Amino acid sequence: MQQAKPSKTLLRAGAAMIDVTPPAGTHLGGTWGTLRRAETLADRLYARALVVEQGGRTLCYVTADLEIVTERWATLIRREIQTRCGIPVADCMVSLPQIHSVPPLGNFLLGDEMPNVPPEHEYLRGSQTPYCELAAAAMIEAAVQAFQKLEPVEMAHGRALRDDLAFNRRGIRRDGTVCMPWLFSSQETPLGPTDILCLEGPMDPEVGVVTFTNQAHQIVACLLHYTCHPVNVFARTAHVLSADWPGAWSSGVQAAVGAQCVPLVVNGCCGNINPWPSFDPDFHPDHRRMGRELTKTTRAILKTLKPVPVEGISAGVRILQMPLKVAAAEDRRAAEAMLEAFPQPKWQEKNPKQVEWEWMDAALLISVEQEREKSPDYSYEIQVFKIGPVALIGLPGEPFVEGQLAIKSDSPAALNLVAHCANSYAGYIAPRAAYARGGHEIRDKPAQWAKVAPGGLERLVAATTELLKELP
C-alpha cells in the first residue's frame, strides 16, 4: 500500500468506523450458563479504529462496541493489520469497553480445550464463532480504512471531573464481607441497605478528551476516556442489544462536532466500578442520560482546547508473568467428579435452557486448572502508546480502579488514558488487601474472571509506571 513519505515532525491521523450490529438471536455476554439471545435493538454497534503516524512510526488503536476480547482474536486482528498496513503487532492495540448488552469477542469463560461442549452450545464457552469472525473482520477493515485516511492533524487534550456518574461497587458489610450493592426502592428499603458499612474503595472522576483536527479545522477523531462498567441496560433487561453509555457518548460527541468525527471510547480500569450510586433509592440506570451528561462535559472541554506540539510518538510492551490461582484439592476433586458424572452440560430440570450452577462451576474451575497445567503463570501484556504528552495504556482484563489511579499519579504524561480489556482477558485484578474479603470479583475457586493470584495489581502498576518513564 503506497503512502506519502513520512515527515519527521508532521503528525498525521486517520480514523474509521464500521457497523458491527449482529443479527437478532446472537448471544450477548454478561451472564453464563445460558443462551442470552438479542431480541430488541436499542443501539447499533460499531467497530472503530484510529491510526496516528509521525516520523515513520505508526500506531493503531482498535475498539468496538463489544464486551471482552480474548488473546486469540486480538492476536488475529493485530497480525492481519500488520499484514495489510505494515503496522507491527507491538504497535497495534485492541481494547473493548466491556459492555454487558453486546456479544463478546472470544471464549472467555471456558477454554477451547474444555471437552464435551457441543458446537451448538459454544456460547457456554463465552461467544459464538460466526459473529466473532464478522466482528474481527470489521475491526481489521476499520484499521485499514483509518490507515488509508492518514492526513496532517493537530492534537489537543483536556480533562474534566465527574463524580456523579460512576461509583465503587464493592460494599463492605458490617461483618467484614463484601457484596455488590444493587438497585433498591425507597418503599421496600426505606432506610437504605443498612447491612453495608461503607464502600471499599474510590472511583476515578476524570473525563479525558484527546482530539485530532485536520487542516480544514474538522475534528476527524477523538479519544474519550471515562471509567465505569457499561451495565445500565444489563441491570434492567436481559435481551436488549445496546452499546450502553460508550455508544451513547460516542453518538452524542459525533452529533456535536460532525459526522466526519470518529469518537473512540477508552474505558478505564472499572473492575470495581458501576454506574449507579449504592445508597440512592429508586435510581434508574439510563445509558442515554449518562451519554448525554458525558457529552455535555465533553463539549465544555472542547471549548478550552488548544493544539499542543507533538515532538515524537513511541510505543512499548512489557510482559509480566502473573501466577495463576491454584484450586483447593477438595474443590478440584469435586469438580472432576461432577464432570465425570456429567461429561456434557447438565441442564436444570425446572429451566432446561439454563445449565446447572454446579456443573458450570466445575467447568469454570477445570478450565483454569487446564490453563495452569500448561503454564503456572499468565503472560500479562502491558502496552503503552505515547503521542507527545498523551499516554494510551493498554491493560488486559479488569484491574480495579485503584491500580489506574496509582498509574496516573506516578505517570510523567500530561494525560493518561487507560484502556482495560486490552489484547487479552485476564479477569479481575484486585489490590492485595481486597482478596481477604472475597466477593464476586475475587472468589476463592478459580474461574476465568478470577484466576490471577494476589499481588498482580501491585506488580502491573510498578511495571506500567516504569515503562511510561522509559518511553521518550
Buried (B, 14 or more C-beta within 10 A) or exposed (E): EEEEEBEEEBBBBBBBBBEBBBEEEBBBBBBBBBBBBBEEEBBBBBBBBBBBBBBEBBBBBBBBBBBBBBBBBBBBBBEBBBEBBEBBBBBBBBBBBBBBBBBBBBBBBBBEEBEEBEEEBBBBBBBBEEBBEBBBBBBBBBBBBBBEBBBEBBBBBBBBEBEEBBBBBBBBBEEEEBBEBEBBEEEEEEEBBEEBEEBBBBBBBBBBBBBBBBEEEEBBBBBBBBBBBBBBBBBBEBEBBBBBBBBBBBBBBBEBBEEEBBBBBBBBBBBBBBBBBBBEBEBEBBBBBBBBBBBEBBBEBBEEBEEBEBEBBBBBBBEBEBBBBEBEEEBBEBBBEBBEEBEEBBBBEEEEEBBBEEBBBBBBBBBBBBBBEEEEEBEBBBBBBBBBBBBBBBBBBBBBBBBBBBBBEBBEBEBBBBBBBBBBBBBBBBBEEBBEBBBBBBBEBBBBBBBBBBBBBBBBBBBBBEBBEEBE
